[in-house]
Amino acid sequence: MFKGIKNKIGSYIVEAAILLPIFILGIVAIISVLPAMAKAERIVYQVSDEMRLECISSAFVQSEVLLPMKVTTRVESSDVAVRGFFAYSDIFRQSSGHMDEMISLHWRGRVKQPSLTGIFNDIRIKGSVVGRAFVGAERSVSPGDRRMFESKQDSVPVFIFPNEGRKFHGRNCRMLTSNVSQAVLTERFKKSHKPCKICKAKSIPMMNNVYVFKSGDSRYHRESCSILKRRFIQMDMSIAVKRGYQRCKICGGV
């Protein structure tokens, strides 16, 4: 009887001698990777926060290079362990699938820091985030689900007059050639355009939205200027159809 008990105790000791080092190594590995995971989580939060701010500010300042620059500066300045961080945007206030006013951001980088095991000294991380700009426009279509939001389907850009008409037009339609489009007032823009005297556009602050004719007129105007009769915007054809727009009889909508 005592011999059997001794045999069991001996087998337990052997098992403990084999499993205990493995268990300790596992705990050490988990402790080593936790700091890198925390840094990666912080990067995700910073990227998402900048995307949220961009979705708000893009209604006033339109620049597809500002978001990657702000994200890169914020991430790199917050932690010296982040190396080679790079961010870029391939969609800025454009249609993607069934959604309009989309903004995308892709990023990648490395987290370099010493760890207990030496295995997690250099970790590569990457990710993507998409958002939708808040432009204050009323949408008559119901929101899509997550799968529709993230899907990348072929889109066909068309143009509509939001304040009048129920037709959508193609890029080369003659209905668009005499109308106006929106721009941002910058120093570079002012070199090639003159302010409208009727609406006193000269007093418009920098980085504000102004409106110019597509027909070659070099003047820029306020949105309330009496010279501006109609303004067109771009959206995906599928969205225009859902909102009740029909094909232009002149260009066929393409």
C-alpha positions in Angstrom: 0.0 0.0 0.0 2.7 2.4 1.0 4.6 1.4 -2.1 1.7 2.4 -4.3 1.4 5.8 -2.6 5.1 6.4 -3.0 4.8 5.6 -6.7 1.9 8.1 -7.1 3.8 10.8 -5.3 6.8 10.1 -7.5 4.8 10.4 -10.7 3.3 13.7 -9.5 6.8 15.1 -8.8 7.9 14.1 -12.3 4.8 15.7 -13.9 5.4 18.9 -11.8 9.0 19.0 -12.8 8.0 18.8 -16.5 4.9 21.1 -16.5 6.0 23.8 -14.0 8.8 25.2 -16.3 6.4 25.3 -19.2 3.8 27.1 -17.1 6.3 29.6 -15.9 7.5 30.3 -19.4 3.9 30.8 -20.5 3.4 33.4 -17.7 6.6 35.2 -18.6 5.5 35.3 -22.3 2.1 36.7 -21.4 3.8 39.4 -19.2 6.2 40.2 -22.0 3.5 40.7 -24.7 1.2 42.8 -22.5 3.1 46.1 -22.9 3.2 45.7 -26.7 -0.5 45.0 -26.7 -1.2 48.1 -24.6 0.8 50.2 -27.0 -1.0 48.8 -30.0 -4.4 49.4 -28.3 -3.3 53.0 -27.7 -2.5 53.5 -31.4 -5.9 52.1 -32.4 -7.5 54.6 -30.0 -5.5 57.5 -31.4 -6.2 56.6 -35.0 -10.0 56.2 -34.3 -10.1 59.5 -32.3 -8.4 61.4 -35.2 -10.8 59.8 -37.7 -13.8 61.0 -35.5 -12.4 64.5 -35.5 -11.8 64.4 -39.3 -15.4 63.3 -40.0 -16.5 66.5 -38.2 -13.9 69.0 -39.6 -14.0 67.7 -43.2 -17.2 69.5 -43.7 -15.3 72.8 -43.3 -11.7 72.0 -44.4 -11.3 69.5 -47.2 -7.8 68.1 -47.4 -7.1 64.4 -47.8 -3.4 64.8 -46.6 -4.2 66.4 -43.2 -5.6 63.2 -41.6 -2.6 61.0 -42.3 -0.3 63.8 -41.2 -2.2 64.4 -37.9 -2.3 60.7 -37.1 1.4 60.1 -37.8 2.4 63.1 -35.7 0.2 62.1 -32.8 1.2 58.5 -32.7 5.0 59.1 -33.1 5.1 61.9 -30.5 3.1 59.9 -27.9 5.6 56.9 -27.6 9.3 56.6 -28.6 8.8 52.8 -28.9 6.7 53.3 -32.1 9.0 53.2 -35.1 8.4 53.7 -38.9 4.8 54.6 -38.5 3.1 55.3 -41.8 -0.5 56.3 -42.6 -2.4 57.0 -45.8 -5.9 57.6 -47.1 -7.2 56.2 -50.4 -10.8 57.4 -50.1 -11.7 61.0 -49.0 -15.3 62.1 -49.1 -16.1 59.8 -52.0 -18.6 57.0 -52.6 -17.6 53.5 -51.7 -20.2 50.8 -52.4 -23.6 52.1 -51.3 -22.2 54.8 -49.0 -21.3 58.4 -49.8 -18.9 60.8 -48.1 -16.6 58.0 -47.0 -13.2 58.5 -45.5 -10.6 55.7 -45.1 -7.3 55.5 -43.3 -4.7 52.7 -43.5 -1.7 52.5 -41.2 1.2 50.4 -40.3 4.3 50.6 -38.0 6.5 48.7 -35.5 6.7 48.6 -31.7 10.3 48.2 -30.6 11.0 47.7 -26.9 12.9 45.1 -24.7 10.9 42.2 -23.3 11.6 39.5 -20.7 11.8 36.7 -23.3 13.3 38.7 -26.2 10.6 37.3 -28.5 8.4 40.4 -28.5 11.2 43.0 -28.9 10.0 44.1 -32.4 6.3 43.7 -33.3 4.8 44.8 -36.6 1.3 46.2 -36.4 -1.1 47.5 -39.1 -4.8 48.3 -39.4 -7.5 50.2 -41.3 -10.4 52.3 -40.2 -13.2 53.9 -42.2 -15.6 56.7 -41.4 -18.3 58.8 -42.9 -18.0 62.6 -43.0 -20.7 64.6 -41.3 -21.6 67.3 -43.8 -25.1 68.2 -42.5 -26.9 66.8 -45.5 -30.2 65.1 -45.1 -30.3 61.5 -46.3 -33.5 59.9 -47.3 -32.1 56.3 -47.4 -32.0 54.1 -44.3 -28.6 53.3 -42.8 -26.8 50.2 -44.0 -25.5 47.4 -41.8 -21.8 46.8 -41.1 -21.3 44.5 -44.0 -22.6 47.1 -46.4 -20.6 49.8 -44.7 -17.3 47.9 -45.1 -18.0 46.5 -48.6 -16.0 47.7 -51.5 -18.3 47.6 -54.5 -17.9 49.2 -57.8 -19.4 52.7 -57.7 -20.6 54.9 -60.6 -20.3 58.7 -59.9 -23.1 60.9 -61.0 -24.0 64.5 -60.4 -27.2 66.1 -59.0 -28.5 69.6 -58.2 -29.5 69.3 -54.5 -31.6 72.4 -54.5 -33.6 71.8 -57.7 -34.4 69.1 -60.2 -34.8 65.3 -59.8 -32.4 64.1 -62.5 -28.8 62.8 -62.1 -26.2 63.6 -64.8 -23.0 62.2 -66.2 -19.7 64.1 -65.8 -19.8 65.4 -69.4 -23.4 66.5 -69.4 -23.9 70.0 -70.8 -26.2 70.8 -67.8 -23.1 70.9 -65.6 -20.8 73.0 -67.7 -22.4 76.3 -66.8 -22.8 75.6 -63.1 -20.6 76.0 -60.0 -18.6 73.8 -57.7 -17.3 74.1 -54.2 -13.7 74.9 -53.3 -11.6 75.9 -50.3 -10.1 79.4 -50.1 -6.3 79.1 -49.8 -3.4 81.4 -50.8 -2.7 79.2 -53.8 -6.4 79.4 -54.8 -6.4 83.2 -54.5 -3.5 83.5 -57.0 -5.7 82.2 -59.8 -9.1 83.6 -58.7 -10.5 87.0 -58.0 -13.2 87.8 -55.3 -16.7 88.7 -56.5 -17.5 92.3 -55.8 -21.3 91.7 -55.6 -21.2 89.4 -52.6 -18.0 91.0 -51.2 -16.1 87.7 -51.3 -12.9 89.6 -50.5 -13.7 89.5 -46.8 -14.2 85.7 -46.7 -11.7 84.2 -44.1 -9.1 81.7 -45.3 -9.9 78.0 -45.4 -13.6 78.7 -45.8 -15.7 77.3 -48.6 -16.2 79.4 -51.7 -18.0 78.7 -55.0 -16.6 79.0 -58.6 -18.1 78.6 -62.0 -16.9 75.6 -64.1 -17.1 77.6 -67.3 -13.8 79.4 -66.9 -14.9 82.4 -64.8 -12.0 83.3 -62.4 -14.2 84.9 -59.7 -15.1 83.2 -56.5 -18.3 83.8 -54.6 -20.1 83.4 -51.3 -22.8 80.6 -51.1 -25.5 83.4 -50.8 -24.3 85.3 -53.8 -27.1 86.2 -56.2 -25.0 85.2 -59.2 -25.0 81.6 -58.2 -28.2 80.0 -59.4 -27.4 76.3 -59.1 -24.8 74.1 -57.5 -24.2 70.4 -58.2 -22.7 67.7 -56.1 -21.3 64.2 -56.8 -22.7 61.0 -55.4 -22.9 57.3 -56.3 -25.6 56.4 -58.8 -27.1 53.7 -56.6 -27.6 56.4 -53.8 -29.1 58.9 -56.3 -31.6 56.2 -57.5 -32.6 55.4 -53.9 -33.3 59.1 -53.3 -35.7 59.2 -56.2 -33.4 60.8 -58.9 -33.9 59.7 -62.5 -31.6 59.6 -65.5 -31.0 62.9 -67.3 -32.7 62.8 -70.7 -29.8 64.7 -72.3 -26.8 62.5 -71.3 -28.5 59.4 -69.9 -26.9 59.9 -66.6 -23.5 58.5 -67.7 
